[in-house]
Amino acid sequence: MDIMIAYDHSRNARIALDEVRRLFEATRPTITLISVIEEPGSATDAGGELFSAQYQNQKAGTEAAAAELAAAGFKTKVLMAQGDARKMILRATQERRPDLLVLARHSHKPDGNFLSRPLDAMVEEFNHMTFGSVSAFLARRAQVPLLIIPTHVDE
């Protein structure tokens, strides 16, 4: 069995990784961690340096996660990509055909009353309605089974 996990070295990605490890510990499938770095919005030297630092940090975190899995007996692969996370993960599933794609759900709060939210939240909501989240995009387009891990903490 081959499992692909979208991994961005965040708290939520770590929760998804730990859950996959727990769920599949008995079978220890091959796990590919795909980590996508958004391309910089600025062509300035400062933008390039920031991108390079972010890339190196995310790559190191992804490789460390893969090393942990390998130490626990899982076969691992790391796949780094640059660009729109939704499109790059979709392309990876099309090219590699994993048996399962795993994502962390990054939001758990209900949207609430759209009109009473601050302007920046309304802009974010508009972007979500227009473009969709990574998980929503992949749920509509991926041709492989998709497991979305909730990441909220009960309060």
Secondary structure in CASP SS format (residue, H / E / C, confidence):
PFRMAT SS
TARGET T0000
AUTHOR 0000-0000-0000
METHOD secondary structure of the structure
MODEL  1
M C 1.00
D E 1.00
I E 1.00
M E 1.00
I E 1.00
A E 1.00
Y C 1.00
D C 1.00
H C 1.00
S C 1.00
R H 1.00
N H 1.00
A H 1.00
R H 1.00
I H 1.00
A H 1.00
L H 1.00
D H 1.00
E H 1.00
V H 1.00
R H 1.00
R H 1.00
L H 1.00
F C 1.00
E C 1.00
A C 1.00
T C 1.00
R C 1.00
P C 1.00
T E 1.00
I E 1.00
T E 1.00
L E 1.00
I E 1.00
S E 1.00
V E 1.00
I E 1.00
E C 1.00
E C 1.00
P C 1.00
G C 1.00
S C 1.00
A C 1.00
T C 1.00
D H 1.00
A H 1.00
G H 1.00
G H 1.00
E H 1.00
L H 1.00
F H 1.00
S H 1.00
A H 1.00
Q H 1.00
Y H 1.00
Q H 1.00
N H 1.00
Q H 1.00
K H 1.00
A H 1.00
G H 1.00
T H 1.00
E H 1.00
A H 1.00
A H 1.00
A H 1.00
A H 1.00
E H 1.00
L H 1.00
A H 1.00
A H 1.00
A C 1.00
G C 1.00
F C 1.00
K C 1.00
T E 1.00
K E 1.00
V E 1.00
L E 1.00
M E 1.00
A E 1.00
Q E 1.00
G C 1.00
D C 1.00
A H 1.00
R H 1.00
K H 1.00
M H 1.00
I H 1.00
L H 1.00
R H 1.00
A H 1.00
T H 1.00
Q H 1.00
E H 1.00
R H 1.00
R C 1.00
P C 1.00
D C 1.00
L E 1.00
L E 1.00
V E 1.00
L E 1.00
A E 1.00
R C 1.00
H C 1.00
S C 1.00
H C 1.00
K C 1.00
P C 1.00
D C 1.00
G C 1.00
N C 1.00
F H 1.00
L H 1.00
S H 1.00
R C 1.00
P C 1.00
L H 1.00
D H 1.00
A H 1.00
M H 1.00
V H 1.00
E H 1.00
E H 1.00
F H 1.00
N H 1.00
H H 1.00
M H 1.00
T H 1.00
F H 1.00
G C 1.00
S C 1.00
V H 1.00
S H 1.00
A H 1.00
F H 1.00
L H 1.00
A H 1.00
R H 1.00
R H 1.00
A C 1.00
Q C 1.00
V C 1.00
P C 1.00
L E 1.00
L E 1.00
I E 1.00
I E 1.00
P C 1.00
T C 1.00
H C 1.00
V C 1.00
D C 1.00
E C 1.00
END
